[in-house]
Amino acid sequence: MPHHALEILLTRPLTQAELHHAAHTVPLAANHDATRLMALWPAKTPTAPHTDCADA
């Protein structure tokens, strides 16, 4: 299953409690000062255009 990588930039560092609360909703990875967060989110694969051999 494909995923999108999400990067979230914050204007202030998260407190430990805020990071803990957010990580219960979506698994997150934070940088050393908790101003950038990364998450993976499920993505849908676009379907390929249908090709019909009878039209060729």
MOPAC internal coordinates of N, CA, C and O (Angstrom, degrees):
PM7 1SCF
backbone

  N    0.0000 0     0.00 0     0.00 0    0    0    0
  C    1.4452 1     0.00 0     0.00 0    1    0    0
  C    1.5309 1   108.41 1     0.00 0    2    1    0
  O    1.2310 1   119.98 1   -51.29 1    3    2    1
  N    1.3243 1   117.63 1   128.71 1    3    2    1
  C    1.4682 1   119.91 1   179.27 1    5    3    2
  C    1.5270 1   111.41 1   -74.47 1    6    5    3
  O    1.2310 1   121.47 1   -22.35 1    7    6    5
  N    1.3115 1   114.79 1   157.65 1    7    6    5
  C    1.4604 1   121.58 1   179.35 1    9    7    6
  C    1.5201 1   109.77 1  -134.38 1   10    9    7
  O    1.2310 1   121.06 1   -25.15 1   11   10    9
  N    1.3217 1   115.58 1   154.85 1   11   10    9
  C    1.4613 1   122.03 1   169.23 1   13   11   10
  C    1.5173 1   107.30 1   -99.77 1   14   13   11
  O    1.2310 1   120.25 1   -39.80 1   15   14   13
  N    1.3171 1   117.12 1   140.20 1   15   14   13
  C    1.4622 1   121.56 1   172.69 1   17   15   14
  C    1.5257 1   107.19 1   -93.71 1   18   17   15
  O    1.2310 1   120.70 1   -56.21 1   19   18   17
  N    1.3230 1   116.27 1   123.79 1   19   18   17
  C    1.4569 1   121.71 1   179.45 1   21   19   18
  C    1.5178 1   109.39 1  -107.58 1   22   21   19
  O    1.2310 1   120.79 1   -48.15 1   23   22   21
  N    1.3046 1   116.09 1   131.85 1   23   22   21
  C    1.4614 1   121.28 1   174.77 1   25   23   22
  C    1.5206 1   107.46 1  -115.37 1   26   25   23
  O    1.2310 1   120.68 1   -51.35 1   27   26   25
  N    1.3177 1   116.30 1   128.65 1   27   26   25
  C    1.4570 1   122.64 1  -177.91 1   29   27   26
  C    1.5222 1   107.46 1  -117.59 1   30   29   27
  O    1.2310 1   120.89 1   -59.17 1   31   30   29
  N    1.3298 1   115.90 1   120.83 1   31   30   29
  C    1.4631 1   120.95 1   178.91 1   33   31   30
  C    1.5233 1   108.50 1  -102.56 1   34   33   31
  O    1.2310 1   120.26 1   -50.55 1   35   34   33
  N    1.3119 1   117.10 1   129.45 1   35   34   33
  C    1.4636 1   122.42 1  -177.02 1   37   35   34
  C    1.5217 1   110.91 1  -109.13 1   38   37   35
  O    1.2310 1   120.95 1   -28.14 1   39   38   37
  N    1.3329 1   115.78 1   151.86 1   39   38   37
  C    1.4729 1   120.00 1   179.47 1   41   39   38
  C    1.5149 1   111.91 1   -84.92 1   42   41   39
  O    1.2310 1   120.17 1   166.11 1   43   42   41
  N    1.3263 1   117.29 1   -13.89 1   43   42   41
  C    1.4670 1   121.43 1   175.16 1   45   43   42
  C    1.5243 1   108.28 1  -145.72 1   46   45   43
  O    1.2310 1   120.14 1   -24.66 1   47   46   45
  N    1.3053 1   117.33 1   155.34 1   47   46   45
  C    1.4619 1   119.58 1   178.70 1   49   47   46
  C    1.5320 1   111.23 1   -65.87 1   50   49   47
  O    1.2310 1   120.85 1   -33.91 1   51   50   49
  N    1.3250 1   115.97 1   146.09 1   51   50   49
  C    1.4590 1   120.67 1   173.56 1   53   51   50
  C    1.5185 1   109.85 1   -76.08 1   54   53   51
  O    1.2310 1   120.95 1   -33.44 1   55   54   53
  N    1.3186 1   115.78 1   146.56 1   55   54   53
  C    1.4613 1   118.53 1   170.38 1   57   55   54
  C    1.5245 1   107.44 1   -75.71 1   58   57   55
  O    1.2310 1   120.81 1   -15.05 1   59   58   57
  N    1.3012 1   116.06 1   164.95 1   59   58   57
  C    1.4679 1   120.04 1   179.05 1   61   59   58
  C    1.5279 1   110.27 1   -59.98 1   62   61   59
  O    1.2310 1   120.12 1   141.22 1   63   62   61
  N    1.3340 1   117.38 1   -38.78 1   63   62   61
  C    1.4694 1   120.74 1   179.92 1   65   63   62
  C    1.5255 1   111.24 1   -66.99 1   66   65   63
  O    1.2310 1   119.89 1   139.32 1   67   66   65
  N    1.3349 1   117.82 1   -40.68 1   67   66   65
  C    1.4634 1   120.97 1   178.38 1   69   67   66
  C    1.5232 1   111.34 1   -64.26 1   70   69   67
  O    1.2310 1   120.59 1   136.26 1   71   70   69
  N    1.3251 1   116.48 1   -43.74 1   71   70   69
  C    1.4605 1   120.46 1   178.42 1   73   71   70
  C    1.5264 1   110.71 1   -63.53 1   74   73   71
  O    1.2310 1   120.47 1   137.24 1   75   74   73
  N    1.3108 1   116.71 1   -42.76 1   75   74   73
  C    1.4611 1   121.45 1   179.19 1   77   75   74
  C    1.5311 1   110.18 1   -61.83 1   78   77   75
  O    1.2310 1   120.08 1   135.39 1   79   78   77
  N    1.3277 1   117.45 1   -44.61 1   79   78   77
  C    1.4649 1   122.10 1   179.70 1   81   79   78
  C    1.5353 1   110.56 1   -63.62 1   82   81   79
  O    1.2310 1   120.02 1   134.30 1   83   82   81
  N    1.3295 1   117.57 1   -45.70 1   83   82   81
  C    1.4734 1   121.20 1  -179.53 1   85   83   82
  C    1.5202 1   111.28 1   -65.23 1   86   85   83
  O    1.2310 1   120.07 1   142.17 1   87   86   85
  N    1.3077 1   117.47 1   -37.83 1   87   86   85
  C    1.4615 1   121.20 1  -177.44 1   89   87   86
  C    1.5257 1   112.27 1   -70.42 1   90   89   87
  O    1.2310 1   119.40 1   163.18 1   91   90   89
  N    1.3245 1   118.74 1   -16.82 1   91   90   89
  C    1.4640 1   120.51 1   175.28 1   93   91   90
  C    1.5192 1   110.93 1   -74.07 1   94   93   91
  O    1.2310 1   120.09 1   155.14 1   95   94   93
  N    1.3240 1   117.42 1   -24.86 1   95   94   93
  C    1.4555 1   121.79 1   179.64 1   97   95   94
  C    1.5170 1   111.17 1   -85.17 1   98   97   95
  O    1.2310 1   120.54 1   131.36 1   99   98   97
  N    1.3249 1   116.56 1   -48.64 1   99   98   97
  C    1.4622 1   123.52 1  -177.94 1  101   99   98
  C    1.5244 1   107.14 1  -136.00 1  102  101   99
  O    1.2310 1   119.17 1   -49.61 1  103  102  101
  N    1.3267 1   119.20 1   130.39 1  103  102  101
  C    1.4657 1   119.72 1   175.66 1  105  103  102
  C    1.5311 1   110.26 1   -59.90 1  106  105  103
  O    1.2310 1   120.55 1   -53.89 1  107  106  105
  N    1.3190 1   116.55 1   126.11 1  107  106  105
  C    1.4622 1   122.11 1  -176.28 1  109  107  106
  C    1.5129 1   111.22 1  -125.38 1  110  109  107
  O    1.2310 1   121.31 1   -27.04 1  111  110  109
  N    1.3137 1   115.10 1   152.96 1  111  110  109
  C    1.4568 1   122.10 1   168.91 1  113  111  110
  C    1.5249 1   106.16 1  -120.17 1  114  113  111
  O    1.2310 1   120.51 1   -49.08 1  115  114  113
  N    1.3175 1   116.63 1   130.92 1  115  114  113
  C    1.4635 1   121.22 1  -179.01 1  117  115  114
  C    1.5201 1   109.57 1  -112.60 1  118  117  115
  O    1.2310 1   120.91 1   -29.74 1  119  118  117
  N    1.3465 1   115.87 1   150.26 1  119  118  117
  C    1.4587 1   118.94 1   173.98 1  121  119  118
  C    1.5336 1   108.53 1   -77.53 1  122  121  119
  O    1.2310 1   120.13 1     2.01 1  123  122  121
  N    1.3241 1   117.36 1  -177.99 1  123  122  121
  C    1.4619 1   121.51 1  -171.17 1  125  123  122
  C    1.5248 1   114.03 1   -61.60 1  126  125  123
  O    1.2310 1   118.98 1   150.43 1  127  126  125
  N    1.3455 1   119.55 1   -29.57 1  127  126  125
  C    1.4673 1   119.99 1   179.96 1  129  127  126
  C    1.5276 1   112.76 1  -109.43 1  130  129  127
  O    1.2310 1   119.99 1  -168.80 1  131  130  129
  N    1.3245 1   117.63 1    11.20 1  131  130  129
  C    1.4728 1   124.56 1   175.09 1  133  131  130
  C    1.5285 1   112.88 1    58.40 1  134  133  131
  O    1.2310 1   120.23 1  -144.02 1  135  134  133
  N    1.3293 1   117.17 1    35.98 1  135  134  133
  C    1.4697 1   120.39 1   173.88 1  137  135  134
  C    1.5278 1   111.42 1  -104.86 1  138  137  135
  O    1.2310 1   120.36 1   170.95 1  139  138  137
  N    1.3288 1   116.92 1    -9.05 1  139  138  137
  C    1.4675 1   121.68 1   175.68 1  141  139  138
  C    1.5150 1   107.76 1  -130.77 1  142  141  139
  O    1.2310 1   121.35 1   -48.84 1  143  142  141
  N    1.3279 1   115.02 1   131.16 1  143  142  141
  C    1.4538 1   121.06 1   178.83 1  145  143  142
  C    1.5162 1   108.79 1  -121.13 1  146  145  143
  O    1.2310 1   120.52 1   -33.50 1  147  146  145
  N    1.3043 1   116.60 1   146.50 1  147  146  145
  C    1.4599 1   122.29 1   175.87 1  149  147  146
  C    1.5244 1   107.93 1  -124.91 1  150  149  147
  O    1.2310 1   121.44 1   -37.26 1  151  150  149
  N    1.3319 1   114.85 1   142.74 1  151  150  149
  C    1.4612 1   120.76 1   178.24 1  153  151  150
  C    1.5191 1   108.53 1  -146.29 1  154  153  151
  O    1.2310 1   120.88 1   -25.31 1  155  154  153
  N    1.3171 1   115.92 1   154.69 1  155  154  153
  C    1.4634 1   122.31 1   172.44 1  157  155  154
  C    1.5134 1   107.59 1  -108.36 1  158  157  155
  O    1.2310 1   120.99 1   -44.83 1  159  158  157
  N    1.3335 1   115.71 1   135.17 1  159  158  157
  C    1.4551 1   120.76 1  -178.86 1  161  159  158
  C    1.5239 1   108.11 1  -127.98 1  162  161  159
  O    1.2310 1   119.64 1   -44.77 1  163  162  161
  N    1.3252 1   118.29 1   135.23 1  163  162  161
  C    1.4690 1   120.10 1  -179.86 1  165  163  162
  C    1.5357 1   111.51 1   -57.91 1  166  165  163
  O    1.2310 1   121.19 1   -35.95 1  167  166  165
  N    1.3091 1   115.32 1   144.05 1  167  166  165
  C    1.4722 1   121.40 1   179.86 1  169  167  166
  C    1.5182 1   108.96 1  -127.24 1  170  169  167
  O    1.2310 1   121.31 1   -26.87 1  171  170  169
  N    1.2997 1   115.11 1   153.13 1  171  170  169
  C    1.4561 1   120.08 1   174.56 1  173  171  170
  C    1.5205 1   108.23 1   -92.49 1  174  173  171
  O    1.2310 1   120.97 1   -41.15 1  175  174  173
  N    1.3087 1   115.76 1   138.85 1  175  174  173
  C    1.4534 1   121.00 1   177.06 1  177  175  174
  C    1.5273 1   108.63 1   -81.14 1  178  177  175
  O    1.2310 1   119.98 1   -53.23 1  179  178  177
  N    1.3249 1   117.64 1   126.77 1  179  178  177
  C    1.4683 1   117.81 1   177.36 1  181  179  178
  C    1.5263 1   109.23 1   -63.52 1  182  181  179
  O    1.2310 1   121.14 1   -38.10 1  183  182  181
  N    1.3147 1   115.42 1   141.90 1  183  182  181
  C    1.4584 1   118.89 1   179.08 1  185  183  182
  C    1.5233 1   109.32 1   -79.60 1  186  185  183
  O    1.2310 1   121.31 1   -34.29 1  187  186  185
  N    1.3053 1   115.11 1   145.71 1  187  186  185
  C    1.4588 1   120.55 1   178.35 1  189  187  186
  C    1.5155 1   108.75 1   -73.33 1  190  189  187
  O    1.2310 1   120.26 1   -30.78 1  191  190  189
  N    1.3216 1   117.10 1   149.22 1  191  190  189
  C    1.4764 1   119.23 1   176.97 1  193  191  190
  C    1.5228 1   109.99 1   -59.47 1  194  193  191
  O    1.2310 1   121.21 1   -39.03 1  195  194  193
  N    1.3093 1   115.28 1   140.97 1  195  194  193
  C    1.4592 1   119.82 1  -179.01 1  197  195  194
  C    1.5358 1   108.71 1   -75.16 1  198  197  195
  O    1.2310 1   120.89 1   -50.54 1  199  198  197
  N    1.3050 1   115.89 1   129.46 1  199  198  197
  C    1.4763 1   120.65 1   175.58 1  201  199  198
  C    1.5067 1   107.83 1  -115.76 1  202  201  199
  O    1.2310 1   121.19 1   -54.43 1  203  202  201
  N    1.2926 1   115.33 1   125.57 1  203  202  201
  C    1.4615 1   121.67 1  -178.52 1  205  203  202
  C    1.5243 1   107.76 1  -105.84 1  206  205  203
  O    1.2310 1   120.47 1   -57.04 1  207  206  205
  N    1.3131 1   116.70 1   122.96 1  207  206  205
  C    1.4641 1   121.18 1  -178.72 1  209  207  206
  C    1.5372 1   111.89 1   -63.19 1  210  209  207
  O    1.2310 1   120.19 1   153.33 1  211  210  209
  N    1.3172 1   117.24 1   -26.67 1  211  210  209
  C    1.4643 1   119.96 1  -179.00 1  213  211  210
  C    1.5282 1   111.84 1   -68.55 1  214  213  211
  O    1.2310 1   119.98 1   154.92 1  215  214  213
  N    1.3381 1   117.64 1   -25.08 1  215  214  213
  C    1.4666 1   121.32 1  -179.88 1  217  215  214
  C    1.5223 1   111.86 1   -81.26 1  218  217  215
  O    1.2310 1   119.46 1   164.61 1  219  218  217
  N    1.2874 1   118.64 1   -15.39 1  219  218  217
  C    1.4715 1   121.30 1  -174.36 1  221  219  218
  C    1.5025 1   112.49 1   -77.41 1  222  221  219
  O    1.2310 1   120.10 1   180.00 1  223  222  221

